[in-house]
Amino acid sequence: NGGFESWSSSAFENPNGFQTSNLEMKNGYQLGVNAVKTTDAQAGNFAIKLTTTAGSSNPNFAYFANGNPGGSGASGGIPYSQKPTGIRLYYKSNIIGNDTALIMVMFKKAGSYIGQYLYKISASQSNYTLFNPTFTPSLTVAPDTFIVAAASSNAFLSSGFQIGNSLQIDNIS
């Protein structure tokens, strides 16, 4: 679902195959719906838009991931057996102040990390822009699992999130 064409509905919509910040709970309360389907797509009918929103005490960054890239070890992801040289996607962004948006790509083989790539988006782009980095250093072996994640703000910092900071993504390959 790298084109974000397939979504499921419950109390809110989520792209099939991805976890999002829409599912996050804190102290028994849902943090809000800040990963949304948009018809402003680069191709096809839909894309995903992640927007940092106001929280009760701190802003909440939005994210999507096709697995769990954090915690005690990455889990989930999708089967992938080729040796990739890079990733390709299209994005728009609204970067406010010193905030940044993030794109993370991880590869595993037999449950162990074999490559992780983190990219910061630090400038606003009002039109869809091709994001096509080469993985450096390159993978030395073919993986068995691929995880991709993105966040509207720098999820690795505990502060500095700007309300309204956003990242819109379509057509991941």
C-alpha positions in Angstrom: 0.0 0.0 0.0 2.9 2.4 -0.8 0.5 4.5 -2.8 -1.8 4.9 0.2 -4.8 3.8 -2.0 -6.3 1.3 0.5 -7.7 2.5 3.9 -9.9 1.0 6.6 -12.5 2.9 8.6 -13.5 2.6 12.3 -13.7 5.7 14.5 -11.2 7.1 11.9 -9.4 6.0 8.7 -6.0 4.3 8.7 -4.0 3.2 5.7 -4.0 -0.6 5.3 -0.7 -2.2 6.3 0.4 0.7 8.5 0.2 1.7 12.1 -0.4 5.4 12.7 -0.4 8.0 15.5 -4.2 7.8 15.2 -4.0 4.7 17.4 -1.9 6.3 20.1 -3.3 6.5 23.6 -1.9 8.4 26.6 -3.3 8.1 30.1 -6.4 6.3 28.6 -7.2 9.0 26.1 -6.7 9.0 22.3 -4.1 11.6 21.3 -6.1 12.7 18.2 -6.3 12.0 14.5 -3.3 13.6 12.9 -2.4 11.0 10.2 -5.1 11.6 7.5 -6.1 10.5 4.0 -5.9 13.3 1.5 -7.1 13.4 -2.1 -4.2 15.7 -2.9 -2.2 12.7 -4.3 0.9 12.7 -6.5 -0.6 9.7 -8.4 -3.8 7.7 -7.8 -6.6 8.9 -5.6 -5.0 9.3 -2.1 -1.9 10.1 -0.1 -1.2 10.4 3.6 -0.7 13.7 5.4 1.0 13.8 8.8 0.5 16.9 10.9 1.9 17.8 14.4 -1.1 18.8 16.5 -1.7 20.5 19.8 -1.7 18.2 22.8 -2.9 18.7 26.4 0.7 19.6 27.6 2.9 19.1 24.5 2.4 19.0 20.7 1.8 15.5 19.3 3.8 14.5 16.2 2.0 12.3 13.6 3.5 9.2 12.2 3.0 6.1 10.1 5.0 2.8 10.1 4.6 -0.6 8.5 5.9 -2.1 11.6 7.3 -1.0 15.0 10.7 0.7 14.3 11.3 1.6 18.0 11.3 0.1 21.4 13.4 -2.9 22.4 13.7 -4.0 18.7 12.0 -3.5 15.4 9.1 -5.7 14.7 6.7 -6.1 11.9 7.5 -4.8 8.4 6.9 -6.6 5.1 8.8 -9.4 3.5 11.5 -8.1 1.1 14.3 -10.3 -0.4 16.0 -8.0 -2.9 19.1 -6.0 -2.1 17.8 -2.4 -2.6 20.1 0.6 -3.4 17.7 3.3 -2.3 14.1 4.4 -1.7 11.8 6.5 -3.8 8.7 8.5 -2.8 7.1 11.8 -3.3 6.4 14.3 -0.6 5.2 17.8 0.3 6.1 19.5 3.6 5.3 22.5 5.7 8.3 22.9 8.0 8.0 25.4 10.8 10.9 27.0 12.6 13.7 24.6 13.5 11.4 21.5 13.4 12.1 18.8 10.9 10.0 15.9 9.5 11.6 12.4 9.4 11.7 9.4 7.0 13.2 6.2 8.3 14.0 3.0 6.5 15.1 -0.2 8.2 16.1 -3.7 7.0 16.3 -6.9 9.0 17.6 -10.4 8.2 16.7 -13.3 10.5 15.4 -10.8 13.1 18.6 -8.7 13.2 19.2 -5.2 11.9 21.3 -5.1 8.8 20.7 -1.5 7.8 19.0 1.7 9.0 18.7 5.0 7.2 17.2 8.2 8.7 16.5 11.3 6.7 15.4 14.7 7.9 13.2 17.0 5.9 14.1 20.5 6.9 12.6 22.7 4.2 9.0 23.3 3.1 7.9 22.0 -0.4 4.5 23.2 -1.6 4.6 20.9 -4.7 5.2 17.1 -4.8 9.0 16.6 -4.7 10.8 13.4 -5.6 12.8 11.9 -2.6 15.2 9.3 -4.0 18.3 8.9 -1.8 20.8 6.1 -2.3 21.4 4.0 0.8 24.9 4.8 2.2 26.5 2.7 3.3 24.9 0.1 1.0 23.5 -3.1 2.4 26.1 -5.9 2.3 23.4 -8.7 2.2 19.9 -9.0 1.0 17.3 -8.5 3.8 14.2 -10.5 4.6 12.2 -7.6 6.0 11.7 -4.0 5.2 10.2 -1.3 7.6 9.4 2.2 6.5 8.2 5.0 8.9 7.7 8.7 8.7 6.9 11.4 11.2 5.7 15.0 11.0 8.3 16.2 13.5 11.6 14.8 14.8 10.3 11.9 16.8 13.7 11.3 18.4 13.6 14.7 20.3 11.5 15.3 23.3 10.7 18.9 22.5 10.8 21.5 19.6 7.7 20.1 17.8 5.8 22.9 16.1 2.1 22.7 15.8 1.2 22.6 12.1 4.5 21.0 11.0 3.5 18.5 8.3 4.7 15.9 5.9 2.6 14.5 3.1 3.8 11.3 1.3 2.7 9.2 -1.7 4.1 6.4 -3.9 6.7 4.7 -1.8 8.8 2.2 -3.7 
